[in-house]
Amino acid sequence: MGRHMRTVLYSSFISSKEALKDTKIKLLGCPLDETSSFRGGTRFAPDSIRKASWTLETFSPYFKLDLDEIYFTDIGNLDLPQGNLLFSLEIIENAIKEIISEKKRFVVLGGEHLITFPIVKALKDAYGHISVVHFDAHCDLRDQYEGQKLSHATVLKRIKEIGILRIFQIGIRSGTKEEFDESYIIDNPEELSQAIEKTEPIYLTFDMDVFDPSLVPGVTTPEPGGLFFSEIIPYLKVLSKLHIIGADVVELSPDYDTSFVSSICAAKMVREIIIVLSSNSFHNGGEI
């Protein structure tokens, strides 16, 4: 899997367990920060999320479950070479393939949204068919952006091109007319429940700018008119009943929020996503 690094105090997510062989869920940092078009800093997000997790309780009042009772392991950050985008994407894809080969689920801490492309490529190779649930302010369906085909703004377009056509988008409020024409936007949790079959493998990608910037200003491209935490939870409750095979949380840029609240919100979202994965009835003994 590529070399891993730990760099800060509180360098593991709260309640992470050490023994790897019995781990049901793996937490992996992917500090990719190459194509941000407005403001960068996503390479600092994985460690900031870990540090912020120690401000939280381990108990989720939404799901009535506690991280202390969930066997998951934080395996650190991938060592991604700055300035070598294609090699970084290859490292991410190979790391996810290794986790899949171990029959584990995972949550990836981004990093910019482009990390979702190699992750989904690895999942498609393993499953043949998956669907994607996409929380975001932006459609991310441009064919190219600022002359780049591989970009945080084109990630869903690239995913469609490899044959992933069932993409359900939540919180979208920014994009071109062409992107909106191509989008499948879900307006409420009930619609999401009706759109997805309970047995289809689902990958969850969560861009932190889906939140309103009054709550989460520390993102690369803030967009007014977003969702609040209490509006996200009903969607997660729907997802907890579906066949979720993995997830990522991306586009946090912690240095743009000196209050640290954005990192805390990201850590709380990771806590809930770990619990969603652990409570999923489609997995037996931690295997995919």
N, C-alpha and C positions, 0 to 999 in steps of 0.2 A: 504494500500500500504505500507509498511515499513517506518520507520522513515526517514525524510529528514534532511539534514544538509546544512547550508550555512556558509562558513568559511573565505571568503576573501573580501577585497574591490572589487567593481565591481562584486559582486557575482551573478548577473543575466546577461544573454546574452543581448547585446544591443537591445533596442526597445521591450524587453519583456513587456507584459502587465500584470497587477496584477489580475484583476477580472477573476476567473476561469470559471464561469458558461457559458460564451459566447466564451470561447477559442476554436479556430479551430484546433490548433496544440499545442502539449505539448512538451517541451524540458526537458529531464531527464538525470541526470548524473549517470553513473554506474561505479564507480572507482574500478573495479575488477583488481587485480594485483597479481595473484597467480601462473601462469604456464609459465611465460616468460622464455625462454630458453637461451637467450643471455644477455640481459640487461633489467631491469625492470623500474619501475617508472611511469607506466600508471595510477596509482591511483591519480597522480597529474594532469592528463590531463584535466578532466572536468573543474576544476577551472581555469586552465591556459587558456583554450579556451575562457572561459567567460571573463577573464581579457583582453585577446587579442582582443576580439570583439570590445572593446571600442576604439581601434586604427583605426577601419574601418569606412567608410561611410556606412550609412544604405541603400543607393541606389545601386542597381545592374545594371551596364551598359550593362551586357550581356542579361538580361531579361527586362530591362526598368521598373523595379518594385522597391518599397521601403519597407523595413521592417517596417517603421512607419505606413504603410497602411495595415499591415498584423496582424491579431489578433492571437498572439501566446503567451504562458505563459511558463516561465522557472520555473519548480516546484522543483528545487534543486537536490541534490544528494541522492541516496539511501545509507543507512547506512549498508555497507556490512562488516560482521565480518572477519577480516584478519585471515587466517589459517583454515577457514571452507568453503571449496570450494562448496560442495554440497548444504549447506544451503544458500550460496550466490546466487547460480544459481536458487534456489527455490524462493528467494526473488525477483530476477529480473523477473522471469516468472510470478509471481503473480502480480507484479507491472504493467507489460505490459497487463495482462489480465484485470486489472482494467481500464486501459486507453481504451482498446478495448471496454469494456462494456459501457463506456461513449460515444462511437461512435466518438472518436477523432483520428486524426493522430498524429504521434510523430516522434521526432528525439532524439536518444540516444547518449550521449557523453560518449565514453569509455575512459579508461578501455581497457583491452586486448580483443583480437578478440573472445575469447570464449564466451563473452556476447551474441553474435549473436545466439548461440544455444538455450538458453532458450527463447529468443525473438521470434525466428522462431517457436519453439514449441507452444508458446501461440497463434501465428497467425494461425498456422495449425489447432489448436483446434477450432478457431473461423471461419475459412474459409473452411477448408477441403482440399483446394488445393491452393498453392501459388507458384510463381516462385521467384528466387533470382538473382539479378544482383550484382556481386561481383568484386569490384575494389581492386587489391592487386598485390604485387610483387610475392607472393608465392601461390602455389596451395591450401595449407591447407587441403589436402586430404589424409594425412597419417592415417593409422589405429591406430597407437599409436606413441608417440614420447617421448623419454627418459623414457619409461616404463609407460607413462600415456595415457589412452584412452581419457580423457577429457583434452584437451590442445588447445592452440592457433593454433597449427600446425595440429590439427585433426578436427577442428570445421566444415569444410564443409563435411567431411566424416560422422560425427555424424548427420549432417542435412540430408544427403542423406539417412541414415538408418531409419529416421522417415518418409520417403516417399516423400521428396522434391527432385525431380529428374531433374527438369528444372532449372539448375544453369548456368548462363552466366557469364564468367570470362573475365575481362579486365585488361591489364597491366601485366599479369603473365609472369615471366621470371626466376623463380626458383622453383625447385621441383625434385622429383625422376622421373625416366622413367615411373614408374607405375602411378604416379600422372598425368603426362602429358598425358598418354594414356587414363586416365579417365576424363580429363578436357574437357570442351566445351569453347574454347577460342575465343573471339570476337576480330577481328582485326581492326575494324573501326566502326564509328557511323551508317553508312548505314546498315551494317550487323546486328547490334543490332536492328535497326528499323524493318528489315525484319524477324528477328528471333522471335519477341515477338508479340503476338496478343494484340491489343489495349485494350481489355476488361479484360485480365487476371490480377489478383492481383499480384503486384510486390513488393518485399521487397529489398531495396538497402542497401548493406553493403559496407562501404568505409574504407579500411585500408590505413592509411596515407603513408605507405611505397610503395604504388603504384607510388608516386612521386619519381623523381630522388633525391638521397641523397645530391646532390649539391644544391638543393632547400630546401629540408626538411631533415636535418640530425638528427633531434630529434625524432627518432623512435626506436623501440626496436630491429628491425632487418633490417638495411639499406641494400639495394640491388642496385648496379649500373645499369645504363641503363634504368631508369624509365621515366615516363611521366612528362610533365610540365603543369602548370595550364591551359594554353591556349589550350592544347590538351584534357583536361578533359571537357571543356565547351561544345563542340559539342555533347558529350555523354549526358550531362545533358539536352541539348535542346531536344534530342530524348526522354529522360525519362519524360520531362515535358508534353509530349503528351500521356503518358501511365498512367495506373492505379496504381500509387504508393501509398502504404498503410502505409509506414513507412520507417525509415532509421536509420543507425548508422554510427558514425565516430569513428574509433578505432585505437589503437596502437601508438598514440602520446606519446612520453616520453620526456616531455618538458625540463627536467634538462640536457639533452644531447645537448641542443642547447642554449648556453648562449646569442646568438644574438636575441632570442625570435621569429625569423622568422618562425620556424616550427609551433609554436602556432598560429601565425597570419595566416598562410596558412590554418591551421585547422579551425580557426574561419571563414575565408572567405568561405571555403567549406561549413561549416554549414549554413552560410548566404544564399548561393546559393541553398542548399538543402531545406531550409525552403521555399524559393521562389518557387522552383519546386513543393513542396507539395501544396502551396497555389494557384498556377496557374493551377493545375490539374483540368480538366473539368469533371472528373468522380465523384467529390464530391459535395454534395449539402448542403450548410449551415454548412460546417465544419464536416459533418458526413461521416463515412466510408461507 
